[in-house]
Amino acid sequence: MATLQFTFTDSSTLCRPLLSQLPSKSIHSRTRSFVVKASSELSRTRRQFIAETTAISVLVPSQLVKAEETLSEWERVYLPIDPGVVLLDIAFVPEDPNHGFLLGTRQTLLETKDGGNTWAPRSIPSAEDEDFNYRFNSISFKGKEGWIVGKPAILLYTSDAGDSWERIPLSAELPGDMVYIKATDDKGAEMVTDEGAIYVTANRGYNWKAAVQESVSATLNRTVSSGISGASYYTGTFNTVNRSPDGRYVAVSSRGNFYLTWEPGQAYWQPHNRAVARRIQNMGWRADGGLWLLVRGGGLYLSKGTGITEEFEEVPVQSRGFGILDVGYRSTDEAWAAGGSGVLLRTNNGGKSWIRDKAADNIAANLYAVKFIDDKKGFVLGNDGVLLRYLG
């Protein structure tokens, strides 16, 4: 709120020019009455000023609050789940944009049929036969075919838009935990584990073919002499992995001290030194094909140009000291970043500058993922069952 400043001149200064014009014999008698009158006028002016500014101070905050409410482009959707659940992924059936599924920890599976306005719990009998409490990590649809992967190792498939789900058996020798799946074509999917294994299927998951010929650990042992900083400390798993629309991957090592990329046709993952001092929190793909990079402590970087590179530039952000955990692009120009303690940021110029949206300032939760289904439908997923829906 702008501060109004007024300068009041001393009453004797105001009176001096007029007093000099009075006859000397009457100056003392008239001075007293004039000063009293001037002081009275001045006092009334001050009282009027205080009354007006008090009225302003009462009105302005309520107007600001109203403006902030109307500026926000997100609303919270309350879910029928335990408060400790962390939401992990969301997807909608392409042939029915109002029909979608929401995944999370503690075997959480919710279903919506009104575009995400309301959600209802959904159970899958084949996932309830054992005493495991599954963590559903990823879901993807292509037409009416859908896939879900989770931990401990579980793979679910549907051919009827989620009306029924079939459990697909998995080999006990599968390296790592399944963290991501992408429905690709008819009866086809691409699956990734946290140890860097990439498998593809074309027959509903009955057979899988390895797309990467060696493990990440083997790749690092072979290339450690090439100067990849932190490779010797690699613990064998990814912290995060993200896929571009054209099938390229970028993954962050568990310690965040380097990152890896993979493109279709490559025999193994390509390790890269991080170009920033702080450790990497997450990485992903911009709408123009470039990379974004988040560091621990709230920093955001964008790659120079498009494609895979090790050159990044930092972009100033108002993260309030909390870490930024994910970025999601609604269009080439508009994107949203989310993070700890309800941090929510927006850019309208492809990421060159960011402003803070206060929609989640009063929500005591970390926001882990930003998911845009299309340019009109988007969601932010957090812990404690927090779900934000994009209003547009």
C-alpha positions as CSV (number, residue, x, y, z in Angstrom):
1,M,0.0,0.0,0.0
2,A,1.4,3.4,-1.0
3,T,2.3,5.8,1.8
4,L,0.9,9.3,1.6
5,Q,3.3,11.9,2.9
6,F,2.5,15.5,4.0
7,T,4.9,18.2,5.2
8,F,3.5,20.6,7.8
9,T,5.2,24.0,8.1
10,D,5.6,25.6,11.5
11,S,2.8,28.1,12.3
12,S,5.3,30.9,13.0
13,T,6.7,30.5,9.6
14,L,3.3,30.8,8.1
15,C,2.6,34.0,10.0
16,R,5.8,35.8,9.4
17,P,5.1,37.4,6.0
18,L,1.7,38.7,7.2
19,L,3.1,40.0,10.5
20,S,5.7,42.2,8.8
21,Q,2.9,44.1,7.1
22,L,1.1,45.2,10.3
23,P,1.8,48.5,12.1
24,S,4.3,48.1,14.9
25,K,2.0,49.3,17.6
26,S,-0.7,46.7,16.8
27,I,1.6,43.8,16.0
28,H,1.5,42.2,19.4
29,S,-2.2,42.4,19.9
30,R,-3.0,41.1,16.5
31,T,-0.3,38.4,16.5
32,R,-2.0,36.5,19.3
33,S,-5.4,36.3,17.6
34,F,-3.8,35.4,14.3
35,V,-1.7,32.7,15.7
36,V,-4.6,31.2,17.6
37,K,-6.7,31.3,14.4
38,A,-3.9,29.7,12.3
39,S,-3.3,27.1,14.9
40,S,-7.0,26.3,14.9
41,E,-7.1,25.9,11.2
42,L,-3.9,23.8,11.3
43,S,-5.4,21.6,14.0
44,R,-8.6,21.1,12.0
45,T,-6.5,20.3,8.9
46,R,-4.6,17.7,10.8
47,R,-7.7,16.1,12.2
48,Q,-9.3,16.0,8.8
49,F,-6.1,14.4,7.4
50,I,-6.0,11.7,10.1
51,A,-9.7,10.9,9.6
52,E,-9.3,10.6,5.9
53,T,-6.2,8.4,6.1
54,T,-7.8,6.2,8.7
55,A,-10.7,5.6,6.4
56,I,-8.3,4.7,3.6
57,S,-6.4,2.3,5.9
58,V,-9.6,0.5,6.7
59,L,-10.8,0.2,3.1
60,V,-7.6,-0.7,1.2
61,P,-6.7,-4.1,2.9
62,S,-10.1,-5.6,2.1
63,Q,-9.8,-4.4,-1.5
64,L,-6.3,-6.0,-1.7
65,V,-7.6,-9.3,-0.3
66,K,-10.4,-9.4,-2.8
67,A,-7.9,-8.6,-5.6
68,E,-5.6,-11.5,-4.5
69,E,-8.5,-13.9,-4.5
70,T,-9.5,-13.0,-8.0
71,L,-5.9,-13.1,-9.3
72,S,-5.4,-16.8,-8.3
73,E,-5.9,-19.3,-11.1
74,W,-6.1,-22.4,-8.8
75,E,-8.5,-23.8,-6.4
76,R,-8.2,-26.6,-3.9
77,V,-10.1,-29.8,-4.4
78,Y,-10.8,-31.7,-1.2
79,L,-10.4,-35.5,-1.4
80,P,-11.9,-38.4,0.6
81,I,-8.5,-39.8,1.7
82,D,-6.3,-39.9,4.8
83,P,-4.4,-36.7,5.4
84,G,-1.0,-38.4,5.3
85,V,-1.3,-39.5,1.6
86,V,1.2,-38.1,-0.9
87,L,-0.3,-37.7,-4.4
88,L,2.0,-38.9,-7.1
89,D,0.4,-38.9,-10.5
90,I,-2.8,-38.2,-12.5
91,A,-4.1,-39.1,-15.9
92,F,-7.3,-38.8,-17.9
93,V,-8.9,-41.1,-20.6
94,P,-8.3,-39.4,-24.0
95,E,-11.7,-40.5,-25.3
96,D,-13.5,-39.1,-22.2
97,P,-11.7,-36.0,-20.9
98,N,-13.9,-35.9,-17.8
99,H,-12.8,-39.4,-16.8
100,G,-9.6,-39.6,-14.9
101,F,-7.6,-41.3,-12.1
102,L,-5.4,-40.0,-9.3
103,L,-2.6,-42.0,-7.6
104,G,-0.7,-41.8,-4.4
105,T,0.9,-43.5,-1.5
106,R,-1.0,-46.0,0.8
107,Q,-2.5,-47.7,-2.2
108,T,-4.5,-44.5,-3.0
109,L,-6.5,-44.7,-6.2
110,L,-9.2,-42.1,-6.9
111,E,-11.5,-41.7,-9.9
112,T,-13.3,-38.7,-11.3
113,K,-16.0,-38.5,-14.0
114,D,-16.5,-34.7,-13.9
115,G,-13.2,-33.5,-15.0
116,G,-11.6,-33.5,-11.6
117,N,-14.1,-31.4,-9.6
118,T,-15.0,-34.4,-7.4
119,W,-13.2,-37.7,-6.7
120,A,-14.2,-41.1,-5.3
121,P,-12.1,-43.9,-4.0
122,R,-11.6,-46.8,-6.3
123,S,-10.5,-50.3,-5.3
124,I,-8.7,-52.9,-7.5
125,P,-9.3,-56.5,-6.2
126,S,-6.2,-57.9,-7.8
127,A,-4.1,-55.4,-5.8
128,E,-5.7,-56.2,-2.5
129,D,-5.0,-59.9,-2.4
130,E,-1.7,-59.5,-0.5
131,D,-0.8,-57.7,2.6
132,F,1.3,-55.0,0.8
133,N,0.5,-51.3,1.0
134,Y,1.3,-50.3,-2.5
135,R,2.7,-47.0,-3.6
136,F,1.2,-46.2,-7.0
137,N,3.8,-44.2,-8.8
138,S,2.7,-43.6,-12.4
139,I,-0.4,-43.9,-14.7
140,S,-0.8,-43.4,-18.4
141,F,-3.6,-43.8,-21.0
142,K,-3.6,-44.2,-24.8
143,G,-7.2,-44.5,-26.1
144,K,-9.0,-46.8,-23.7
145,E,-5.8,-48.6,-22.7
146,G,-4.2,-47.6,-19.4
147,W,-1.3,-48.7,-17.3
148,I,-0.4,-48.3,-13.6
149,V,3.0,-49.1,-12.0
150,G,3.9,-49.1,-8.3
151,K,6.1,-50.3,-5.4
152,P,6.5,-53.0,-4.3
153,A,6.6,-54.2,-7.9
154,I,3.0,-54.1,-9.4
155,L,1.8,-53.6,-13.0
156,L,-1.9,-53.0,-13.8
157,Y,-3.5,-52.8,-17.3
158,T,-6.9,-51.8,-18.5
159,S,-8.4,-52.0,-22.0
160,D,-11.8,-50.5,-21.0
161,A,-10.8,-47.0,-19.8
162,G,-10.4,-48.2,-16.2
163,D,-13.7,-50.0,-15.7
164,S,-11.6,-53.1,-14.9
165,W,-7.9,-53.6,-14.2
166,E,-5.9,-56.7,-14.8
167,R,-2.7,-57.4,-12.9
168,I,0.3,-58.3,-15.2
169,P,2.9,-60.7,-13.8
170,L,6.4,-59.4,-13.5
171,S,9.8,-61.1,-13.3
172,A,11.4,-61.2,-9.9
173,E,14.7,-60.2,-11.6
174,L,13.4,-56.8,-12.6
175,P,16.2,-54.4,-11.8
176,G,14.9,-51.6,-9.5
177,D,11.5,-50.3,-8.7
178,M,9.1,-49.1,-11.4
179,V,8.8,-45.4,-11.2
180,Y,7.3,-44.4,-14.6
181,I,5.2,-45.8,-17.4
182,K,4.0,-44.4,-20.7
183,A,1.2,-45.8,-22.9
184,T,2.6,-45.6,-26.4
185,D,0.3,-47.4,-28.9
186,D,-2.1,-50.3,-29.2
187,K,-1.2,-52.7,-26.4
188,G,2.2,-51.0,-26.1
189,A,3.9,-49.2,-23.3
190,E,7.3,-48.0,-22.1
191,M,8.4,-48.6,-18.5
192,V,11.3,-47.2,-16.5
193,T,12.8,-48.3,-13.2
194,D,14.8,-46.2,-10.7
195,E,17.9,-48.1,-11.7
196,G,17.7,-46.9,-15.2
197,A,16.2,-49.9,-16.9
198,I,13.9,-49.1,-19.8
199,Y,11.6,-51.7,-21.2
200,V,9.0,-51.7,-24.0
201,T,6.1,-54.0,-24.7
202,A,3.8,-54.4,-27.7
203,N,1.5,-57.2,-26.4
204,R,-0.1,-55.9,-23.2
205,G,2.9,-56.5,-21.1
206,Y,3.3,-60.3,-21.6
207,N,6.8,-59.7,-23.0
208,W,9.2,-56.8,-22.4
209,K,12.3,-55.9,-24.4
210,A,15.2,-53.9,-22.9
211,A,15.8,-50.6,-24.6
212,V,19.0,-50.0,-22.6
213,Q,21.8,-52.5,-23.0
214,E,23.6,-51.9,-19.7
215,S,22.8,-50.6,-16.2
216,V,23.6,-47.1,-15.1
217,S,26.1,-48.4,-12.6
218,A,28.0,-50.3,-15.4
219,T,27.9,-47.1,-17.5
220,L,29.4,-45.0,-14.7
221,N,32.1,-47.6,-14.0
222,R,33.0,-47.5,-17.7
223,T,33.0,-43.7,-17.9
224,V,34.1,-42.6,-14.5
225,S,37.6,-41.8,-15.9
226,S,35.9,-39.3,-18.3
227,G,35.4,-36.8,-15.5
228,I,31.8,-37.2,-14.3
229,S,31.9,-35.5,-10.9
230,G,30.2,-37.5,-8.2
231,A,29.9,-40.7,-10.3
232,S,31.9,-42.7,-7.7
233,Y,29.3,-41.8,-5.1
234,Y,26.4,-43.1,-7.2
235,T,24.1,-45.3,-5.1
236,G,22.5,-47.1,-8.1
237,T,19.2,-45.3,-8.3
238,F,17.6,-42.2,-9.7
239,N,16.0,-39.4,-7.7
240,T,13.7,-38.3,-10.5
241,V,13.1,-39.2,-14.2
242,N,11.2,-37.3,-16.8
243,R,10.2,-38.1,-20.4
244,S,9.8,-35.6,-23.3
245,P,6.9,-36.0,-25.7
246,D,9.3,-37.4,-28.3
247,G,10.6,-40.1,-26.0
248,R,13.8,-38.6,-24.6
249,Y,14.6,-39.0,-20.9
250,V,16.4,-36.9,-18.3
251,A,17.2,-38.3,-14.9
252,V,18.8,-37.0,-11.7
253,S,21.1,-39.2,-9.6
254,S,20.0,-40.0,-6.1
255,R,22.5,-37.6,-4.5
256,G,21.8,-34.8,-7.1
257,N,25.5,-34.4,-8.0
258,F,25.0,-35.2,-11.7
259,Y,22.3,-36.0,-14.3
260,L,21.8,-38.5,-17.1
261,T,20.0,-38.4,-20.5
262,W,18.8,-41.1,-22.9
263,E,17.4,-40.9,-26.4
264,P,15.7,-43.6,-28.4
265,G,18.3,-45.8,-30.2
266,Q,21.1,-45.2,-27.6
267,A,22.5,-48.3,-26.0
268,Y,23.1,-46.7,-22.6
269,W,22.5,-43.6,-20.5
270,Q,24.7,-40.6,-21.1
271,P,26.0,-39.0,-17.8
272,H,26.5,-35.2,-17.5
273,N,28.3,-33.0,-15.0
274,R,26.0,-30.5,-13.3
275,A,26.8,-26.9,-14.4
276,V,25.7,-25.4,-11.0
277,A,27.3,-25.4,-7.5
278,R,24.3,-26.7,-5.6
279,R,23.0,-30.2,-6.0
280,I,20.1,-30.9,-8.4
281,Q,16.6,-31.4,-7.1
282,N,14.8,-32.2,-10.3
283,M,15.0,-31.8,-14.1
284,G,12.5,-31.9,-17.0
285,W,11.6,-30.7,-20.4
286,R,10.4,-27.3,-21.5
287,A,7.6,-26.9,-24.1
288,D,10.2,-25.8,-26.7
289,G,12.4,-28.9,-26.2
290,G,14.9,-27.3,-23.8
291,L,15.6,-28.4,-20.3
292,W,14.7,-26.8,-16.9
293,L,16.8,-27.6,-13.8
294,L,15.9,-27.1,-10.1
295,V,18.6,-27.1,-7.4
296,R,18.2,-27.7,-3.7
297,G,17.4,-24.5,-1.9
298,G,15.1,-23.0,-4.4
299,G,17.2,-22.2,-7.5
300,L,15.8,-22.5,-11.1
301,Y,17.9,-22.8,-14.3
302,L,17.1,-23.0,-18.0
303,S,19.3,-24.6,-20.6
304,K,20.7,-22.4,-23.4
305,G,18.8,-23.3,-26.5
306,T,16.9,-26.5,-27.0
307,G,17.9,-30.2,-26.8
308,I,20.4,-31.8,-24.4
309,T,23.2,-29.6,-23.1
310,E,25.3,-28.8,-20.0
311,E,25.0,-25.1,-20.3
312,F,22.4,-23.5,-18.1
313,E,21.4,-20.0,-17.0
314,E,19.9,-19.1,-13.6
315,V,16.5,-17.4,-13.5
316,P,15.6,-15.3,-10.4
317,V,12.6,-16.7,-8.6
318,Q,10.7,-15.7,-5.4
319,S,10.8,-19.1,-3.6
320,R,10.8,-17.5,-0.1
321,G,13.7,-19.8,0.7
322,F,11.8,-23.0,0.1
323,G,12.8,-25.6,-2.5
324,I,11.1,-25.7,-5.9
325,L,10.2,-29.3,-6.7
326,D,8.6,-29.4,-10.1
327,V,7.8,-27.4,-13.2
328,G,4.9,-27.9,-15.6
329,Y,4.3,-26.2,-19.0
330,R,0.8,-25.3,-20.0
331,S,2.0,-23.8,-23.3
332,T,5.2,-22.6,-24.9
333,D,5.0,-19.4,-22.9
334,E,3.1,-20.2,-19.8
335,A,4.4,-22.6,-17.1
336,W,4.0,-23.1,-13.4
337,A,6.5,-24.1,-10.7
338,A,5.6,-25.6,-7.3
339,G,7.5,-26.4,-4.2
340,G,7.8,-26.5,-0.5
341,S,5.4,-24.8,1.9
342,G,2.9,-24.0,-0.8
343,V,5.2,-22.2,-3.2
344,L,3.5,-21.6,-6.5
345,L,5.1,-19.5,-9.3
346,R,4.1,-18.6,-12.8
347,T,5.8,-17.5,-16.0
348,N,4.2,-16.0,-19.1
349,N,7.4,-15.7,-21.2
350,G,8.7,-19.3,-21.3
351,G,10.6,-19.0,-18.0
352,K,12.6,-15.8,-18.3
353,S,10.8,-14.3,-15.4
354,W,8.5,-15.7,-12.6
355,I,5.9,-14.2,-10.3
356,R,4.4,-15.8,-7.2
357,D,0.8,-16.9,-7.0
358,K,-0.5,-16.8,-3.5
359,A,-3.2,-19.5,-4.0
360,A,-1.4,-22.0,-1.8
361,D,0.2,-19.7,0.8
362,N,-2.1,-20.8,3.5
363,I,-1.8,-24.5,2.7
364,A,0.6,-26.3,5.0
365,A,1.9,-28.8,2.4
366,N,4.7,-29.4,0.0
367,L,3.6,-29.3,-3.7
368,Y,5.5,-32.1,-5.5
369,A,4.2,-32.2,-9.1
370,V,2.6,-29.9,-11.7
371,K,0.6,-31.8,-14.3
372,F,-1.1,-30.2,-17.3
373,I,-3.4,-32.6,-19.2
374,D,-4.0,-30.0,-21.9
375,D,-4.0,-26.2,-22.0
376,K,-7.3,-26.1,-20.1
377,K,-6.9,-28.8,-17.5
378,G,-4.1,-28.8,-15.0
379,F,-3.4,-30.0,-11.5
380,V,-0.8,-29.6,-8.7
381,L,-0.2,-32.6,-6.5
382,G,1.1,-32.4,-2.9
383,N,1.5,-34.2,0.3
384,D,-1.3,-34.6,2.9
385,G,-3.8,-35.2,0.1
386,V,-3.5,-31.7,-1.3
387,L,-4.8,-31.3,-4.9
388,L,-5.1,-27.9,-6.7
389,R,-7.1,-27.6,-9.9
390,Y,-6.3,-25.1,-12.6
391,L,-9.2,-22.6,-13.3
392,G,-7.7,-20.9,-16.3
